[in-house]
Amino acid sequence: MRFSEGDAVHKPRGYKFPGVVLSEFRTMNGEIRYVVEMIAFEGMPPLARPSGLLHVFSGEQLAQGFNHDPPGLVPKTTT
């Protein structure tokens, strides 16, 4: 799946990682990767809330939209 800068995404399997796509780039092998900045999610302890945590994912590791209602964040809408 392809994503664009500003898209709301989440990691549907394994550990929780809701976030927003900041950029897309290609590896030296030509594979597409996405830099995603994590946002706080419901139930996350206050001291564990992310502060600019970035992670690199392949498109196969991500799904469109949030799997929860993030506080105070309005993701970009796609038309």
N, C-alpha and C positions, 0 to 999 in steps of 0.2 A: 504494500500500500504506500502511496506517496502522500507526503504531508507538506505543508507550507509554513513559512514563518508566521508565528502567532496562533497556530492551531492548538486547541486544547487536546491533550492526549493522556493516555494512561497505559500502564503495563498490566495487561489482563491476567498474566500468570506469574506465580511466585510472589516476591515481595511487592508491596504497594509502591508505585511511583507515579503519582499524578503530576502533570506539569504542562508547560507551554513550550512549543518548538521555537528555539531561538535561531537556528540556522541549519542548513543542509550542506554537506560536503561529500566529496568522493575520497575513498581510501586510495592508497597507491596502487591497489588492484582494480580500481574503478568501481568499487561497491559503494552504494549510497548509504550515508549515515546521517543521523540527526542529533543535534545538541539540544537537550531538553532541560529546562530549569524546573526543579520540583517546587510545588506549592504545598502549603499545609493542608492536611485532610482531617476530617472529623475523627475524633478519638486520639489524635496525635498529642502526646504530652507537650505542654508549653515549652519546656527546655529542649525538646527534640525538634522543634519547628525549624524548617530549613531557612538558611540565610544565604541565598545565592547558590545552592547546591546544583551542580551541573552534572549530567550524565550523557554518555554517547550511546545511542541505540541504533539498531537496524530497523527498517520499516516493519519487518516481520515480528519484532518484539513489542510493537505498539498498536494501540487501538484508538480510534477517533473518539473525542469527547472525554468528559470526566466520568468516573464511576462513583461519584459522590457529589455533594454540593459544597464546593470550596468557599470559605468565608471571604467576602470582600473582593472577589475576582470575577471580572466579566470577560470571558474569552471572546476572541474574534469569532464572528459568525460567518459561515460560508454560505454562498448563494449558488 
